[in-house]
């Protein structure tokens, strides 16, 4: 992999990780369209490390409040909301890997993201008494976690699913976005832990996939920089705008992917 390709993948990862459009779905689609070989486990992990660092930089005040007082309701809510995704990842790992390789369900999953965003906006508009972190309940955390578990499939946006789950539970828009981004921390760290057993394969993988150290660094730094602006942009959008624009976008992508899968066969 050359540095330009690594930077392009870093841009896509950093931008789509936090915008509700599915980073995994876009990376699969990008690789299919441009014939980019899957860059391998280690490169994917480093892209996620880059986006994780963006969350720490933007939300350092929120994170610092948690670190200053670990034992508090918000910590428990983050743990509760993480559990469904962990269970789903362990239970459906093989199915997830095949979905990434084939892209069979990609179009449908993009449409699911669109449906989640539209439903969340409709329910949020009807909500009278909005909740924030102080009056959030364990049931809110469980349902947000279930929504996040859906996002293990490529094409279903993790941020879109968790923000939608929070809005459906009448959480205010600013807290919904912040909770979603803070929830990405255990999600990404958990993925890293699950891959520890494969780290011994990194050197062989980088050699076989022709991934140089500079390409890894370029992709990681790019993902971090773009992710930083994506988080700040999404925090602004969620407070001032609706999610309908993202719903239209993901629905359009989903329809185009399905047309290609079943009719044109240009990409898939």
N, C-alpha and C positions, 0 to 999 in steps of 0.2 A: 504493500500500500504506500502510495506517495503522500507527501505532506499536504498537497492540495485536497486530495480525497479525505484525508483525516480532518482537515479544517472544515470541509463541507459537512461531514458527519457530525462534527462538533457543533456547528451552527444549528443544524436540524435538531440535535439532541437538546441543546441549551434553550432553544426557542420553544420547542413543542413539549418539553417536560412540564412546563408550568402553564402554558396556554392550554385550554381544554380541548385539544385536538388529537391527542395520543402521540407521544414520542415513538413508542414501539411500532405503531402502525405506519408512521411516516418513514421510519428507518427501513422497515420491510419494503415499503413502496419505492423508496429511493433506490434501494439496492436492485429491485426488480427492473425499474425503468432504465437505469443507467448501467446495469450489468455489473454492479459492484459486488464482489464476493463478500460474504459475511466476514467481518474483520476479526472474529474470534472473541472468546470469553474475556480475556484480559483487557482488550481494547474497550469492549462494552462496559466493563467494570470501571475503567478509568474515566470514561465519559460520564458515568453516573457520579463518580467522585467529584468531577468538575462541577456538575450541577448541584451536588450536595454542598460544596463549598459556597456556592452562590446563596443558598438558603441561610447558611450561617452568617454570611456578611450582611444580608438585608435584614434578617430577623434577629440580629444578635441581642437586641434589647429583650425581646420575648423569650429567647433561649436563656439569657442570663437570669431572668426572673425565675425560670424553672430550676436552673442550676443552683441558685441561691437558696431555694426551698424545694428540695426534691419531693418531699412528702406533701402533696397538695392535690386537690381534685383534678387539675388539668393534667398532671402527670399520669394519674390513673386513667383518665379519658383517652390519652394518647396510647397507653398500653392496651386498653380494651379495644380501641379502634384498629389496632395493628393485628390482633389475634386472628380475625377471620381471613385476612390475606395470607398469613403464615400457614394456616390450615389449608387454604386453597392451593397455595404454591406447593406444599408437600404432597397433597393428594393428587394434583393434576399436573405434576411436573412434566411427565412424558407427553401428555396431550398438548401442553403449552409449547414445548419444543417443536413438535410436529406442525403446530399451527404457524409458528414463526417460519419454518422452512417452506411450507407449501403456500401460505397466504390464502388458504381455502375460505376462511371465515372473515377475512379482512374487511370486505365490503359490508357484511352484516354488522360487524362490530362497530364500524364507523357510524352506521345508522343507529345503533344502540346508543352511542355517545350523543348523537343528535337528539334522540328521544329523551334521554336523561336530562339534557340541558333545557329542552322545551318544557318538560314536566316540572322541573325545579323552578323555572321562572313563573309558570302558571300558579304553582302552589305558594311561591314567595309573595306574589302579588295579592293573594287572598289572605295571607297571614296578617293578623291584627296586632297581637302582642309578640314582638320579636324578642328572642333570647340572646344572651351573650355568654361569655365564659363563666360568669358568676352564677347563672341559673341554668347552665347546661346539665343534663342528666346522663346517667349511665346508659339509658336506652338510646339517647341521641348518639352516643359514642358507638354503641353496638351497630346501629343502622348505618352510620357513616362507614364503619369497618366493613360491613357487608357490601356496601357500594364499592369500596376500595378493592375488595376481593374480586369483583367482576373485572377490574382493570388489569388482571394478570393476563388477559387475552389481548393480543395485538389489535389495535384499532379502537379499544375502549380506553378513553383517557383517564389516567389516575386522578389528576387534578380536577378534571371535569366531573368524574364520578363522586369524589369526596366533597367537592363544593356543592354539587347537586344534592347529595345526601344531607349536607348541613342546611341548605336552603329549604329542603323538604321538611326538615325538623324545626323550621321557623327560627333558625339562628340568624343573627343579623349579618349582612353581606361582608362587612370588613372582617368580623371574627371568623366567618365561614372560610374566607380565603386564607387567613393567617393559620387557622387550624389545619387546613389542607396542606399548606406548605410545611408546617411543623411536622405533620404526619408523614411527610416524605422522608424525614430523617431516619426514623426507625425502619421504614420500608426499604430504603436504600442500604442502610447498615445491615439489615437482616439479609438482603440479597448477597451482600459481601460475605457474611458469615457462612451462608449456605454454600458459597463457592470456594471456601477455604481449602476443602479437600482437593480441589482441582488446581490450586496454585502451583503445585509441583510441575504441572504440565506447561506452565507459562513460557519457559524458554523454548521448548520444542514447538509450541504453538506459534510464537512470534517468528520463529525460523521458517516453519512450514507455510505460514500465511504471508511471509515476506513483510512483516510489520517491524519497522525500525523504531528505535527509541525516540527519535525526533518526531516521528509521526504520532506516537503515543502522547508525547508532551504537547504537540501542536493541537491535537484533538481535545485533550483535557483542558488546556488553557482556554481554548475557544469556547468549549461548552460552559466553562465557568464564567467567562466574560459575558457571553450572550445570555446565559441563565440569570445573571445578576440583573440585566435590563428587563428580562422577561418577567421576573418576579415583581419588580417595581411597577412595570406596566400593568400586570394583571391585578395588583392591589389597587391601582387607580381605576382600571376598567370595572372591576367588580363593584366598586363603590358608586361609580358615576354612570355606568352603562348597563345594558342587559346582556345576557348570554346568547341572544337570538342570532347574532351575526356568526358566532362560532357554530351554532346549531345548523345554520344554513350551509356553512362551509363543510362541516363534517358529513352532512347529508349528501351534498354534491359529490364529495370525494367517494363516499360509499356507493352511490349510484353509478358513478363512472367505473369504479373497480368491478362492480357486479356485471355491468355491461361488457367490460373487457373479459371477465372470467367466463361468461356464458355465451358471448356473441362474437366479439372481435378477435379475442385471443392474441392481442398485440403484446401485452406485457406478461400475463400469466399463462 
